[in-house]
Amino acid sequence: MTTTTFTTRIELGLKKRLEQLAERDKRSASFVANLAIQNMVEEREATRDLVLAGLELAKAGHSISEEDIDSWLRHPEGTVFPTAKAS
């Protein structure tokens, strides 16, 4: 993997916490910061992709009822998300 330098400003307290995490994990602060940025970027990209997919389904006339969503929210984590149905 090719790397490059990226300079940013962070709060002093956050820098200290980052350095403490890195020290406990026997990693560099740069490695831990890179991992955190990578995770945030991947999460944001996945969220964007899900929103765009939802918008496409809505444009095509597919939706999930409020009752199905409420039911899903009340079930344990890992419960399969309800399927969109044509309106």
Secondary structure as GFF3:
##gff-version 3
##sequence-region A 1 87
A	DSSP	alpha_helix	12	24	.	.	.	ID=ss1
A	DSSP	alpha_helix	29	59	.	.	.	ID=ss2
A	DSSP	beta_strand	62	63	.	.	.	ID=ss3
A	DSSP	alpha_helix	66	74	.	.	.	ID=ss4
A	DSSP	beta_strand	85	86	.	.	.	ID=ss5
###
